[in-house]
């Protein structure tokens, strides 16, 4: 069944958008490139968190600098990633259009859905993120010792951590919502050309970028602040995020994968039927021996066998070659290296 994706007419990209969409819209309207604004946002939390330590005349410990760096990073990363994925999804929709039956009005409606979150759910997601970090404080207070040098530093740290997890929760909501829309959009595909699947690659690149960027951010956090790997709750949260990323990369593409597979199976079946008829006719001409058109039949059989081989190699997942390797490396290679390092540390004391 086809899902019609529509938006009431007259709704602009940020008129009824979430608070995060409002921030992104303001960044887009600045007279400077977005990276300048995000660089300043990144620097603000570390500067404010480390200033109370600097005012004492002491150099902040390396661990404190790393913690402050991560606070700045997780303030800007979810916001910048949402910004990037929204703009990339617009380009992906344009690349996808040759494979579907979308008119201009429907395309504009889908574009608004892809790039604008509803206010209510985004606000609820942010509140849940703040609630999570509040509960995490009581479950693992030892991780917060690093920001307790002064009351001011502790207060600023909690404020920025709350903002970090509000943005992170909105990013999770944005990811799930956007890729669910991708799954619905793929149902609009009408022209599944096995020899021209390029239009279908558009949204797989979106899911791949989401998974890779998020995975690298998680691993960066573990490297900069290794105390996280020693806390069971933090490790469990990271594992859940990696599992979510695997789902992000595959589930939105599952429906179109199954459709391509069915088209491919029918094409292989048709070639197989033609091949069977050609071989039967070839056998009929061997007893009694009839040489007329034997050469043409032999060439036909060879061509049909080659066609079947070509069809068997047509990919049924709508991603370009190398994409699964890139995503798999980003998600699993750091985990494998971490496990190997721990095993070596336990075996030979490295």
N, C-alpha and C positions, 0 to 999 in steps of 0.2 A: 504494500500500500504506500502511495506517495504522501509524504508529509509536506503540506504547504507551510512555508516559513514566511510569516508576514509580520508587519509592524504597522500600527495605525498611521495613516498619512499625516504628514506635518511634523513628525517627531525628529528633531535634529539630533546629531550625534552626542551631544552632552546636555540637551535641554532636560531630559529626565534621567540622566545617567547617575552613576554612583559618585561618592565623594572622591574615589580614586580617579574616575574619569574626569572629574572637575579639575583635579590637580594636573593631570596629564594635558588637559586642554589648555590650562594656563601656561604650562611649560612650552607647548607648541606655539603659543602666541608671543612668547618672549622674543626680543630682537636679537637673540643670540642662538647658536645651535643648541639643541637639547643636551648634548654631552657637556656643555659648559654648566648648565643648571644642575645636571646630575653630579658633576664633579664637586660643586659647592655643597650639594646635599650630602654627599659622601664625607666631606671634610668637617661638616658642622658637628656631628656627634662626638668624634674623637677629640676635637678641639675643646668642646665644652666639658667632656669627661676628664680630660687630662689637665685642664687649667687649674683646678683646685690642688693637684699634686705639684705642678710647677710653681704655684704661688708659695709653697712651703720652702722653696729653694732646693728641692731634691729632684733628681732625675727619676722619672717613673720607671718602675721595673719593666723588663721586656714583656712579661706576661700581661701586664696592664696595658701596654701599647698594643699587643696582639688582640686583647679583648676589645679595646676601643676601636681598633681597625675593623673587627668583625661587626661591631655595633653600627659603624658607618656603612659597612658593606651591605648588611641586611636591612638598613634603612633605604638604600638606593636600589638594591638589586631587584626586589619584587616589583617596585614601581617602574624601573627601566625595562624589565622583561615584559611586563604587561604592555607597556608602550610599544616596544618592538614587535611583539606578537600581534598586536592589533593592526599595526601598519603592514606587517607581513601578510596577515590574513586577507587584507584588502587586495594585495597583489596576487595572492593565491586564488582568490575568487575570480579575478580577471583571467588568470591562466586556465581555470577550470571551465569557464563558460562554454568553450567550443564543444564540450562533451555533454552539455545538458540543454534544457529547453527554457532557460530563464530569460524573461524579458527584462527591460530596463527597470521597471517598477519593482519587480520581485528581486532583482539584483541589488537595488538600493536598500530594500527592506532587509535582506540578508546581511548586507554590509553593516547596517546599523546594529543588527543583533550581534554580529561577530565582534564589533568594536565598542559596544556600550553595555555595561552591566546595570541591571535594575538596582535602584537605591536600597530597597528593603533587604534583600538577601545579602548584598555586599556589606551593609551595616551590621547585620547579624553575624556574618563571618568575621568581621573585625572584632566584634565583642567576644566571640568565642576564642579568638586568638589571644586577646588580653586575659580572658579567664584562664586559658591554658598556662600562660607564663606565670600567672599568679599562683595557680596550683603547683606548678613546677618549683616555684620558690620554696614552698613548704615541704615539698618532697625531696629536694636536693639543695638545701641551703649552702652546702659547702662550695658549690659552684659560684656563689655570689660573694665569697670572701674577697675576691679580687677588686671589687668596687667599694669596699667598706673603709677605704683610707680616711675619708672625711664624710660627714653627713651629707654635704652638698654633692659630693661625687656619687654617693649611694642613691640619692634622690634622682639625680640626672640619669644614672644608669638604669634605674627602674623605669623612668619615663621613656627612655629610648628603647629599652627592651620591650616594653608594652607596644610601642609604635612598630618595632620590628615584627612582632608576632601578629599585630593587626594587619600589616601589609602582607605577611606570609600567608595568613589565613585567607585574605582576599585573593592572593595569587592562586591558592589551591582551588578556591571557588571559581575563579576566572578560568583556570585550566580545565576543570571538569566541565564547566558550562560551555566553553568555546569548542572543546573537542566533541562534546555531545552534539553540538550544532553541526560540526564537520560530518559526523556520522549521518545526520539527517540530510545534509547537502548532497552527500554521495548518492543518496537514494534518488536524487533528481537526474543522475547521469542517464542519458538515453543512447548515446553513441559509444558503445564499448568496442573500439577497434583494436583487435589484438596486436596489430602491427603499428599502432600509434597510441600508446598509453601515456604519452607525455602529459596531456592535460590532467590526468589523474594523479600525477606525481605531486601536484601543487600542495595539497593539504598534508601529504605524508611528510613533506619538508617542514611544515608547521609543527607537526607532532614531534618530529626529530629534533628540531631546535628547542622545543620546550623541554624534552627529556635531557638533552645534552647540557643545556645551560643550567638546569636545576641540579643535575648530578654533579657538575663541576663545582657549583656553589656549596653543596654539601661537603664534598671532599676538601675544598679549600678551608672550610670551617674546622674540619678535623685536623688539618695540618697546622693551621695558625693557633688553634686552641686545643691541644691534644687531650686536655682534661676531659673533654666530651666523650672520648672513646673509653674512658674508664668508668663512666656512669651508665648503669643499665638502662635507665629511662631515656637518656639521650641516644644511646645506641638503638634502642627499640624504636624511637621516633625516626631515626635516620633510616632504619631498615624498612619501616612502613612507607617512608617517602620514596625509597628506591622501588619498592613494590608498586607504588602508585605510578611511578615513572614508566615502568614496564607496561602497565596497563594503558597509560597515556599514549604510548607509542604504537600499541597493537589494536586495542579495542575499537577506536574510531574507524579503523581501516578494515575491520573484520567483515562488515556487510558487503563492501565493494569487492573485497577479496573473494568472497563466496560467489558473487555475481560473475566476476571475471573467470573464476574456475568453471562455472557452469557453461559460459560461452565457449571457453577453451575445450571443455569435454565434448560439446556438441560439434565443434569444428573437427576435433580429432576423430569423432565417430563418423562424420560425413566422409572424411578422407579415407578412413578405414573401410567404409562401405564401397567407395570407388575403387580402392585398391583390391578389395576382394573380388569385385566384378571383373577388373582387368586381369587378375591372375586366373580367374575361372575361364575367361575367354582365351587367355594364352594357353591354358592346358587343353582346351577343346581343339586348338589348332595343331597340337602335337600328335594326336592320334585320332583319325589319320593325319598325316603330316600335311599341313596347309601353310605355305610360306608367305602367302599374300598378307600384307600388313603386319607381319611378325615383328619387323623392326620398329614400326610405330608403336605397337603394343608394348614391346620391351622398353622403349623410351618412356612410355606412359607409366609403366610400373615403377621405373627408376625415379621419375618425377614425383609420383605419389609417395614413394618411400621418403624422398627428400623433404616433401611437404610435411609429412608426419613428424619427421625429426625436427624440423623448424618449429612446428607447433608445440612439440613437447618441451621446447626450451623457452617458450614464452612465459615470463613471470606472471604470477597471479596476485602477488602483493603489489599495491600501487606505489612502489618507491623505486628510486633510481638505483643502479648498481653502486654498492659501497655504503649506502645509507645504513643498512642493518649492522655492518661492521663498525661504522663510526659510533652508532648508538650503543652497541654492545660493548665496545671498548670504553666508552665514557662511563657506562654504568657498572661494568663488572671488572675491568682491569684493575682499578684502584683497590677494589675489595680483594681480589686475588693477591695483589702485592702485599696488602696488609696482613692477610692470613699467612702468606709465606714468611713475612718478616716475624710474625709472632711465633710461628713454628720453629724457625731458625733460632730465635731468641730462647725458646724453651729447650731446644736440643743441644745447642752448642754455646749458649750463653752470649750471643751477639747483642 
